Amino acid sequence: MPDDDAMQHTRTWTDVYGSPRASFEGRAGGHRWLVAAPPELAAALPAALAAVDGKGTFELLVHDGLTPLLGALEEGEHRGVLVVAERALAGGPAVEVPARVVDDLSGAPYQEGGPFPAWTGAGTVMGEQGECAAASAAASLGVPVVVTDPAGVAQALTAWLDATPHGR
């Protein structure tokens, strides 16, 4: 029997860029959060998200490149984005992402790349400074960001929810 306080997986779909997405909903109220990860770090994330006790919605985005992440952030009013990376980071420098054309043979190739600003992690962040293109992309849109490794996802989200009014 599922835990009534844990996030429940409610929907799975693929976005216009071919990126897998999933929605996890908690108790009524709260905020909308985005959890973004590259495919190689995403396997354990559904279980980690389902284990979090909280209000609101977590949207999981498994993305290759920055355009799907930027699109997801532009389409919704997310309270923040949790970026899953190889290691937890507290902040990072500006980055220059090389321009490239992404063509997944869906008939809608797109170009991505360019300069993205330095960023500082939101809330109580742990880790050192390091380069993270996804965090810099989120910062370019003014979205608060936290960067953690796959093993730290549930803990980082719980801490961020606890530090956010009406978060948990």
C-alpha positions as CSV (number, residue, x, y, z in Angstrom):
1,M,0.0,0.0,0.0
2,P,1.5,3.4,-1.0
3,D,2.5,5.9,1.7
4,D,-0.2,8.7,1.7
5,D,2.4,11.3,2.4
6,A,4.7,10.4,-0.4
7,M,4.7,11.8,-3.9
8,Q,2.5,9.8,-6.3
9,H,3.5,9.2,-9.9
10,T,0.5,10.6,-11.9
11,R,1.6,11.0,-15.5
12,T,4.3,10.2,-18.0
13,W,4.8,11.8,-21.4
14,T,7.3,12.9,-24.0
15,D,7.8,16.6,-24.7
16,V,8.2,18.3,-28.1
17,Y,12.0,17.7,-28.0
18,G,11.6,13.9,-27.4
19,S,12.5,14.2,-23.7
20,P,10.8,11.9,-21.2
21,R,8.8,13.7,-18.6
22,A,6.9,12.5,-15.5
23,S,4.8,14.2,-12.9
24,F,4.7,13.3,-9.2
25,E,2.1,14.9,-7.0
26,G,2.0,15.3,-3.2
27,R,-0.6,16.7,-0.9
28,A,-2.7,19.6,-2.1
29,G,-1.1,23.0,-2.0
30,G,2.6,23.6,-2.2
31,H,4.6,24.6,-5.3
32,R,5.5,23.2,-8.7
33,W,9.2,22.1,-8.9
34,L,11.3,20.8,-11.8
35,V,13.8,18.0,-11.4
36,A,16.1,17.8,-14.4
37,A,18.6,15.1,-15.2
38,P,20.6,13.7,-18.1
39,P,19.7,10.2,-19.2
40,E,22.7,8.6,-17.6
41,L,21.8,9.9,-14.1
42,A,18.0,9.4,-14.2
43,A,17.4,5.7,-13.5
44,A,16.9,6.0,-9.7
45,L,15.0,9.3,-9.8
46,P,11.4,8.1,-10.0
47,A,11.9,6.1,-6.8
48,A,13.7,9.0,-5.1
49,L,10.9,11.4,-6.0
50,A,8.2,9.0,-4.9
51,A,9.9,8.7,-1.5
52,V,9.6,12.5,-0.7
53,D,6.9,13.6,1.7
54,G,5.6,17.0,0.6
55,K,3.0,19.2,-1.0
56,G,2.8,20.3,-4.6
57,T,4.2,18.7,-7.8
58,F,7.6,17.5,-8.9
59,E,8.0,17.3,-12.7
60,L,10.9,15.1,-13.8
61,L,12.6,16.0,-17.0
62,V,15.2,13.6,-18.6
63,H,17.0,15.8,-21.1
64,D,19.8,15.7,-23.6
65,G,21.1,19.2,-24.0
66,L,19.8,22.5,-22.7
67,T,16.9,23.3,-25.0
68,P,14.5,20.8,-23.5
69,L,15.4,22.2,-20.0
70,L,14.9,25.8,-21.1
71,G,11.6,24.9,-22.8
72,A,10.3,23.2,-19.6
73,L,11.3,26.2,-17.5
74,E,9.7,28.7,-19.9
75,E,6.4,26.7,-20.1
76,G,5.7,26.5,-16.4
77,E,5.9,28.6,-13.2
78,H,8.4,26.5,-11.3
79,R,9.4,27.5,-7.8
80,G,12.8,26.1,-8.6
81,V,14.7,23.5,-10.4
82,L,16.8,20.6,-8.9
83,V,19.5,19.8,-11.4
84,V,20.9,16.3,-11.1
85,A,24.7,16.2,-11.9
86,E,27.7,13.9,-11.2
87,R,28.3,15.8,-7.9
88,A,26.5,18.3,-5.6
89,L,27.6,21.9,-6.3
90,A,27.0,25.2,-4.4
91,G,27.5,27.4,-7.4
92,G,29.4,27.8,-10.6
93,P,31.0,30.1,-13.2
94,A,29.5,31.3,-16.4
95,V,29.7,28.8,-19.2
96,E,29.9,28.9,-23.0
97,V,28.1,25.9,-24.5
98,P,29.3,25.1,-28.0
99,A,26.6,25.6,-30.7
100,R,25.2,22.4,-32.2
101,V,22.2,21.3,-34.2
102,V,20.2,18.6,-32.5
103,D,18.4,16.3,-35.0
104,D,16.7,13.3,-33.5
105,L,15.2,12.5,-36.9
106,S,11.7,13.6,-35.6
107,G,11.6,16.2,-38.4
108,A,12.2,19.2,-36.1
109,P,15.9,19.8,-35.7
110,Y,16.9,22.7,-33.5
111,Q,20.0,24.6,-32.6
112,E,21.3,25.1,-29.1
113,G,24.3,26.6,-27.3
114,G,25.6,30.0,-26.3
115,P,26.7,31.8,-23.2
116,F,25.0,31.2,-19.8
117,P,25.7,33.1,-16.6
118,A,27.4,32.2,-13.3
119,W,25.0,30.8,-10.7
120,T,24.6,30.4,-7.0
121,G,22.6,27.6,-5.5
122,A,19.4,28.4,-3.7
123,G,18.6,27.7,-0.1
124,T,21.0,25.6,2.0
125,V,23.4,24.3,-0.6
126,M,26.2,21.9,-0.1
127,G,29.2,21.2,-2.2
128,E,31.9,23.1,-3.9
129,Q,32.0,25.5,-6.9
130,G,31.9,23.8,-10.3
131,E,30.8,24.2,-13.9
132,C,27.2,23.0,-14.6
133,A,25.6,24.1,-17.9
134,A,22.1,23.1,-16.8
135,A,22.3,25.2,-13.6
136,S,23.7,28.1,-15.7
137,A,20.8,27.7,-18.2
138,A,18.3,27.8,-15.3
139,A,20.0,30.9,-13.9
140,S,19.7,32.6,-17.3
141,L,15.9,32.5,-16.8
142,G,16.1,33.7,-13.2
143,V,14.9,30.3,-11.8
144,P,16.3,29.3,-8.4
145,V,18.5,26.2,-8.7
146,V,20.0,23.5,-6.5
147,V,22.5,21.0,-7.9
148,T,22.9,17.5,-6.3
149,D,24.0,14.0,-7.3
150,P,21.5,11.2,-7.9
151,A,21.9,9.8,-4.4
152,G,21.1,13.2,-2.8
153,V,17.9,14.0,-4.7
154,A,15.4,13.1,-2.0
155,Q,17.4,14.8,0.8
156,A,18.0,17.9,-1.3
157,L,14.3,18.2,-2.2
158,T,13.2,17.6,1.4
159,A,15.6,20.3,2.7
160,W,14.5,22.8,0.0
161,L,10.8,22.1,0.8
162,D,11.5,22.6,4.5
163,A,13.1,25.9,3.8
164,T,10.3,27.1,1.5
165,P,7.1,28.6,2.9
166,H,4.2,26.2,2.3
167,G,6.7,23.7,0.9
168,R,6.0,20.8,3.1
